[in-house]
Amino acid sequence: MNKLTIKIGSALAAASLFAVSAMPAFAATTVKIKGNGAFSVNTVNVTNNWSKSVTQSNTAVLLNYVNANSNTGNNSSSFNTGGSTLILTGSSSSSVSITSVANANVAN
């Protein structure tokens, strides 16, 4: 499951980088000429140059070691004669949760 999470995270990062780099190509340029009178000559020259270079490099080594123990106590029975021995102990449980995140890139 962790490998799938890493692959999905890398795909989302790559898609967001592509979307950010493609945004200016869809941007509009607006030029307004106003306040001119009769016999006026209007010239507009617009040059848009845009360049963006994005390099992405990721390396991640994730090592998760878990050692979970559970103990209700040091319960024992000894030196009992003439009958059975019953020991009642409390419940015991152990829970482990690991979240590992790596390789997140943002380009503006």
C-alpha positions, 0 to 999 in steps of 0.5 A, a space after each residue: 500500500 505504501 508503494 501505491 501511495 508514493 506512485 499516486 503522490 508522484 503522479 499528482 506532483 507531476 500533473 500539478 507541475 504540468 498544469 502550472 507550466 501550461 497556465 500562461 499559454 491559456 492567459 489572455 492579453 488585453 489591450 485597451 485604446 481609449 481617450 483618442 479623438 477624431 483623426 487619431 492614429 492608434 498603433 499597438 504592438 504586443 509581444 509576449 515572451 514566456 519561458 519556464 523550465 521545471 526540473 524535478 528530481 526525487 529520491 526517497 528511502 522510507 524505513 519503518 520498523 515497528 515493535 509493538 508489545 502488550 502486557 497485562 502484568 506479571 501475573 503468576 500463581 505458585 505454591 498452591 496446594 489442594 485445588 485449582 488456581 484461577 488467574 484473571 487479568 485485564 484486557 491487553 491490546 496494541 495498535 500501530 499506525 504509520 504514515 510516511 510522506 515523501 517527494 512533494 514538489 510545487 512549482 509557481 
